[in-house]
Amino acid sequence: MKSPVSVLALAAWLLSAPALADLKVFACEPEWAALAGELGGARVEAVAAVTGAQDVHYIQARPSLIARVRNADLVVCTGADLEVAWLPLLLRQANNPRVQPGQTGFLAAADFVTLLEIPVSVDRAGGDIHPFGNPHIQTDPRNILPVAVELSARLRAIEPDGAAEYARLLEDFRGRWQQALERWQARAAALAGMEVVVHHNSWIYMNAWLGLDQLGSLEAKPGVPPSAGHLAALLAQIGSHNPRAIVRAAYQSARPSEWLSGRAGIPALVLPHTVGAVEGADDLFAVYEVMLDRLEGVAP
């Protein structure tokens, strides 16, 4: 039999122990799961549908993901049709009214930033064209804070009891993120004007942030695998320029960039497009640290 002292000690410990996560967040991409973790702390359990090694365009609506969405309090995705091939099916099969588009429990990050490359017209013959604009907003860290502000507001609306803690975590994140942005911006100055070639047109937000000049893409049309003819034409095209890198994401085939790299003498770089995409990019801050480290390594 436990003594009164031990019972009181146990009760005190239970009262002081951290509460289990009160709010479940389903994120389509690792960057939004990481952001939810920053803003929710121990009150939030955040999981991502994909890893940094996967192409978010091509994900199957697996039963395990459907179950996650069915139990979620908040779904956070990029939007702008990035997940159009699988997210609508997940939401429909999960049948969770809390997280349907238009509800507080559904957040599309692209709704809170300025999208680039909004097409005048959409013709699928032109490849994987996104009608609302280029959705790869996370490659510019300046886009993270507006999403963070909205995400924090959703957490407070869904769980009012945690509002004070969510507000505190937002202010803490805001301060650390703004300090990091200042550091990164100082480093970015040395990269302005650097010419690059990309595998897929998913780096335009990074280019806009850093002032990089994109000379071309290994894909003649977005989402269409590079052809030998297009690569040969691209090799000729860049001959009068001085590109410093061929940039791709970890999930993309290395063969086209290595082919061009070998013939043009240009380094082939794998840059982190999200958390966990490359070694060292283990959290949201590290994504941009590693991105800058690798670009600085090939800068003039």
C-alpha positions as CSV (number, residue, x, y, z in Angstrom):
1,M,0.0,0.0,0.0
2,K,1.3,3.4,-1.0
3,S,2.0,5.9,1.8
4,P,0.1,9.2,1.9
5,V,3.4,10.9,1.1
6,S,4.0,8.9,-2.1
7,V,0.4,9.3,-3.2
8,L,0.7,13.1,-2.8
9,A,4.0,13.1,-4.6
10,L,2.5,11.1,-7.5
11,A,-0.4,13.5,-7.7
12,A,1.9,16.5,-7.7
13,W,4.0,14.9,-10.5
14,L,0.9,14.2,-12.6
15,L,-0.2,17.7,-12.3
16,S,3.2,19.1,-13.3
17,A,3.8,16.6,-16.1
18,P,3.4,17.9,-19.6
19,A,-0.1,17.2,-21.1
20,L,-0.3,14.8,-24.0
21,A,-0.7,16.5,-27.3
22,D,-4.2,18.0,-27.4
23,L,-4.4,18.8,-31.1
24,K,-3.6,16.6,-34.1
25,V,-2.2,18.2,-37.2
26,F,-2.0,16.5,-40.6
27,A,0.5,18.2,-42.9
28,C,0.8,17.4,-46.6
29,E,4.5,18.4,-46.6
30,P,7.3,18.2,-44.0
31,E,7.8,22.0,-43.9
32,W,4.3,22.5,-42.6
33,A,4.6,19.7,-40.1
34,A,7.8,21.3,-38.8
35,L,6.1,24.7,-38.6
36,A,3.2,23.2,-36.7
37,G,5.7,21.7,-34.2
38,E,7.4,25.1,-33.7
39,L,4.0,26.8,-33.1
40,G,2.3,24.1,-31.2
41,G,5.0,22.7,-29.0
42,A,3.9,19.8,-26.7
43,R,0.2,20.6,-27.3
44,V,0.4,19.5,-31.0
45,E,1.1,16.2,-32.6
46,A,2.1,17.0,-36.3
47,V,2.7,14.3,-39.0
48,A,3.5,14.8,-42.7
49,A,2.1,12.8,-45.6
50,V,5.4,12.7,-47.4
51,T,9.1,12.7,-46.6
52,G,11.8,14.9,-48.0
53,A,12.8,12.0,-50.4
54,Q,9.3,11.9,-52.0
55,D,7.8,13.9,-54.9
56,V,4.7,15.5,-53.4
57,H,3.0,15.5,-56.8
58,Y,2.8,11.7,-56.9
59,I,1.4,10.4,-53.6
60,Q,-1.1,7.6,-53.1
61,A,-4.1,8.1,-50.8
62,R,-3.1,5.2,-48.6
63,P,-5.4,3.9,-45.9
64,S,-2.9,5.0,-43.2
65,L,-3.1,8.6,-44.5
66,I,-6.9,8.5,-44.7
67,A,-7.0,7.4,-41.0
68,R,-4.7,10.3,-40.1
69,V,-6.9,12.8,-41.8
70,R,-10.0,11.2,-40.3
71,N,-8.6,11.9,-36.8
72,A,-7.0,15.3,-37.5
73,D,-8.1,18.6,-36.0
74,L,-6.2,20.6,-38.6
75,V,-5.0,19.8,-42.1
76,V,-2.2,22.1,-43.4
77,C,-1.1,21.8,-47.1
78,T,0.5,24.0,-49.6
79,G,-2.5,24.2,-51.8
80,A,-2.5,26.0,-55.2
81,D,-3.2,22.5,-56.7
82,L,0.2,21.1,-55.6
83,E,-1.6,18.1,-54.0
84,V,-4.5,18.0,-56.5
85,A,-3.7,14.4,-57.5
86,W,-4.3,12.9,-54.0
87,L,-5.5,15.4,-51.4
88,P,-9.2,15.7,-52.5
89,L,-9.5,11.9,-52.4
90,L,-8.0,11.8,-48.9
91,L,-10.4,14.4,-47.6
92,R,-13.3,12.7,-49.2
93,Q,-12.5,9.3,-47.9
94,A,-11.7,10.5,-44.4
95,N,-15.1,12.1,-44.2
96,N,-13.9,14.5,-41.4
97,P,-16.1,17.7,-41.5
98,R,-13.7,19.6,-39.4
99,V,-10.9,19.7,-42.0
100,Q,-12.7,20.2,-45.3
101,P,-11.7,23.3,-47.4
102,G,-13.5,26.4,-46.1
103,Q,-13.4,25.2,-42.5
104,T,-11.1,26.5,-39.8
105,G,-9.5,23.1,-39.7
106,F,-8.2,23.3,-43.3
107,L,-5.3,25.7,-44.1
108,A,-3.8,26.1,-47.6
109,A,-0.5,27.9,-47.1
110,A,-0.4,29.3,-50.6
111,D,-3.5,31.4,-49.8
112,F,-1.3,33.6,-47.6
113,V,1.6,34.5,-49.8
114,T,2.1,36.1,-53.2
115,L,2.2,33.4,-55.9
116,L,4.6,33.7,-58.9
117,E,4.1,32.4,-62.4
118,I,0.3,32.6,-62.6
119,P,-0.5,31.4,-66.1
120,V,-2.6,33.5,-68.4
121,S,-4.1,30.3,-69.8
122,V,-3.7,26.6,-68.9
123,D,-2.9,24.0,-71.6
124,R,-1.9,20.6,-70.3
125,A,0.0,20.1,-73.6
126,G,2.5,22.5,-71.9
127,G,3.3,20.0,-69.2
128,D,2.5,20.1,-65.4
129,I,1.1,23.6,-65.3
130,H,-0.4,24.9,-62.1
131,P,-3.4,27.1,-62.9
132,F,-3.2,29.2,-59.7
133,G,0.6,29.8,-59.9
134,N,3.8,28.1,-58.9
135,P,3.1,26.3,-55.6
136,H,6.7,25.7,-54.4
137,I,6.5,28.7,-52.0
138,Q,8.6,27.1,-49.3
139,T,11.9,27.6,-51.1
140,D,11.8,31.3,-50.0
141,P,12.0,31.6,-46.2
142,R,10.2,35.0,-46.4
143,N,7.0,33.1,-47.2
144,I,7.1,31.1,-43.9
145,L,6.2,33.8,-41.4
146,P,2.8,34.8,-43.0
147,V,1.9,31.2,-43.0
148,A,3.0,30.9,-39.4
149,V,0.8,33.8,-38.3
150,E,-2.3,32.2,-39.9
151,L,-1.4,28.7,-38.6
152,S,-1.1,30.0,-35.1
153,A,-4.5,31.7,-35.4
154,R,-6.0,28.4,-36.4
155,L,-4.5,26.6,-33.5
156,R,-5.9,29.2,-31.1
157,A,-9.4,29.0,-32.8
158,I,-9.5,25.2,-32.6
159,E,-8.2,25.0,-29.1
160,P,-9.0,28.2,-27.1
161,D,-7.7,26.7,-23.9
162,G,-4.2,26.8,-25.3
163,A,-4.4,30.3,-26.8
164,A,-1.9,31.9,-24.4
165,E,0.7,29.2,-25.1
166,Y,0.1,29.3,-28.8
167,A,0.5,33.1,-28.8
168,R,3.7,32.8,-26.8
169,L,5.2,30.2,-29.2
170,L,4.3,32.3,-32.2
171,E,6.2,35.3,-30.8
172,D,9.1,33.2,-29.9
173,F,9.2,31.7,-33.4
174,R,8.7,35.1,-35.0
175,G,11.7,36.6,-33.2
176,R,14.0,33.6,-34.0
177,W,12.8,33.6,-37.6
178,Q,13.3,37.3,-38.2
179,Q,16.9,37.1,-36.7
180,A,17.6,34.1,-39.0
181,L,16.2,36.0,-42.0
182,E,18.6,38.9,-41.3
183,R,21.6,36.4,-41.2
184,W,20.5,34.7,-44.4
185,Q,19.9,38.0,-46.2
186,A,23.4,39.1,-45.4
187,R,24.8,35.9,-46.9
188,A,22.5,36.1,-49.9
189,A,24.1,39.4,-51.1
190,A,27.1,37.4,-52.4
191,L,24.9,35.2,-54.5
192,A,23.0,37.9,-56.3
193,G,23.2,37.5,-60.1
194,M,24.6,33.9,-60.0
195,E,23.4,31.9,-63.0
196,V,21.9,28.4,-62.4
197,V,20.2,25.7,-64.4
198,V,17.4,23.7,-62.6
199,H,15.9,20.2,-63.1
200,H,12.3,21.3,-62.5
201,N,10.9,24.8,-62.3
202,S,10.4,24.5,-58.5
203,W,13.1,27.0,-57.4
204,I,11.7,30.3,-58.6
205,Y,10.9,31.5,-55.1
206,M,14.5,30.7,-54.0
207,N,15.7,32.5,-57.1
208,A,13.6,35.6,-56.3
209,W,14.9,35.6,-52.7
210,L,18.6,35.2,-53.6
211,G,18.6,37.1,-56.8
212,L,19.7,34.0,-58.9
213,D,19.4,34.0,-62.7
214,Q,17.8,30.8,-63.9
215,L,19.1,30.1,-67.4
216,G,17.0,27.1,-68.2
217,S,15.4,23.8,-67.0
218,L,16.4,20.2,-67.7
219,E,12.7,19.6,-68.3
220,A,11.5,21.1,-71.6
221,K,8.0,21.0,-70.1
222,P,7.3,20.9,-66.4
223,G,6.9,17.4,-65.1
224,V,8.0,15.8,-68.4
225,P,11.3,13.9,-68.0
226,P,14.3,15.5,-69.7
227,S,14.9,14.3,-73.3
228,A,18.3,13.8,-74.9
229,G,17.4,16.4,-77.6
230,H,16.5,19.0,-75.0
231,L,19.6,18.4,-72.9
232,A,21.8,18.8,-76.0
233,A,20.0,22.1,-76.9
234,L,20.4,23.3,-73.3
235,L,24.1,22.5,-73.4
236,A,24.5,24.7,-76.5
237,Q,22.3,27.4,-75.0
238,I,24.4,27.8,-71.8
239,G,27.7,27.8,-73.7
240,S,27.8,31.6,-73.8
241,H,26.9,31.9,-70.1
242,N,28.7,31.1,-66.9
243,P,26.2,29.0,-64.8
244,R,27.6,27.9,-61.4
245,A,25.3,25.0,-60.6
246,I,22.7,22.6,-61.9
247,V,20.1,22.4,-59.1
248,R,17.7,19.5,-58.4
249,A,15.7,18.1,-55.5
250,A,16.6,14.8,-53.8
251,Y,13.7,12.9,-55.3
252,Q,14.6,13.8,-58.9
253,S,16.8,11.5,-61.1
254,A,20.5,12.4,-60.9
255,R,21.2,11.3,-64.5
256,P,20.2,14.4,-66.5
257,S,22.0,16.8,-64.2
258,E,25.1,14.6,-64.1
259,W,25.1,14.3,-67.9
260,L,25.0,18.1,-68.3
261,S,27.5,18.5,-65.4
262,G,30.0,16.3,-67.1
263,R,29.8,18.0,-70.5
264,A,29.6,21.6,-69.3
265,G,31.8,21.4,-66.3
266,I,29.1,22.7,-63.9
267,P,28.6,21.3,-60.4
268,A,25.4,19.3,-59.9
269,L,23.8,20.4,-56.6
270,V,21.1,18.7,-54.6
271,L,19.4,21.4,-52.5
272,P,17.0,20.9,-49.6
273,H,13.5,21.8,-50.8
274,T,12.0,20.7,-47.4
275,V,12.8,19.4,-44.0
276,G,14.7,16.1,-44.2
277,A,15.4,16.3,-47.9
278,V,19.2,16.2,-47.5
279,E,21.6,15.5,-44.7
280,G,21.7,18.3,-42.2
281,A,18.3,19.8,-43.1
282,D,16.7,18.4,-40.0
283,D,14.5,21.3,-39.1
284,L,13.0,24.3,-40.7
285,F,15.9,26.6,-39.9
286,A,18.4,24.1,-41.2
287,V,16.8,23.9,-44.6
288,Y,17.9,27.4,-45.5
289,E,21.2,27.1,-43.8
290,V,22.1,24.1,-45.9
291,M,20.7,25.7,-49.0
292,L,23.0,28.7,-48.5
293,D,26.0,26.5,-47.6
294,R,25.7,24.5,-50.8
295,L,25.2,27.5,-53.0
296,E,28.0,29.4,-51.4
297,G,30.2,26.4,-52.2
298,V,29.9,27.0,-55.9
299,A,29.6,30.8,-55.9
300,P,32.2,32.8,-57.9
